Amino acid sequence: MFTLNIEDKNLENIFLNEFHSNKEKFIEFIKLSFDSVRGKNTDEDWSYLENEIQEGIDSGICEQSHDEIWDELFKKYA
């Protein structure tokens, strides 16, 4: 068992309004989210982001190329 104090109004609002202050559901959500990210991020293989980047490019909203976006992400997170 642990106690966690997070002083973030947005996170507090999510806990109160979206999870209706249900600690068990909130913790389960965090666990599932972590497992999802951890499963995709094994050995720092970021290839799972390629489909999401391509989807953004195909939307026509972004003016950058796939390589330009990938380079920016790599610089920021690698």
For each residue, the residues with C-beta under 8 A, 3 or more apart:
1:
2:
3:
4:
5:
6: 11 12
7:
8: 11 12
9: 12 13
10: 13 14
11: 6 8 14 15
12: 6 8 9 15 16
13: 9 10 16 17 18
14: 10 11 17 18 19
15: 11 12 18 19 21 26
16: 12 13 19 20 21
17: 13 14 20
18: 13 14 15
19: 14 15 16 22 25 26 29
20: 16 17
21: 15 16
22: 19 25 26
23: 26 27
24: 27 28
25: 19 22 28 29
26: 15 19 22 23 29 30
27: 23 24 30 31
28: 24 25 31 32
29: 19 25 26 32 33
30: 26 27 33 34
31: 27 28 34 35
32: 28 29 35 36
33: 29 30 36 37
34: 30 31 37 38
35: 31 32 38 39
36: 32 33 39 40
37: 33 34 40 41
38: 34 35 41 42
39: 35 36 42
40: 36 37 48
41: 37 38 44 45 46 48
42: 38 39 45
43:
44: 41 78
45: 41 42 48
46: 41 49 73 74 77 78
47: 50
48: 40 41 45 51 52
49: 46 52 53 70 73
50: 47 53 54 66 70
51: 48 54 55
52: 48 49 55 56
53: 49 50 56 57 66 69 70 73
54: 50 51 57 58 66
55: 51 52 58 59
56: 52 53 59 61 62 69
57: 53 54 62 64 65 66 69
58: 54 55
59: 55 56 62
60:
61: 56
62: 56 57 59 69
63:
64: 57 68 69 72
65: 57 68 69
66: 50 53 54 57 69 70
67: 70 71
68: 64 65 71 72
69: 53 56 57 62 64 65 66 72 73
70: 49 50 53 66 67 73 74
71: 67 68 74 75
72: 64 68 69 75 76
73: 46 49 53 69 70 76 77 78
74: 46 70 71 77 78
75: 71 72 78
76: 72 73
77: 46 73 74
78: 44 46 73 74 75
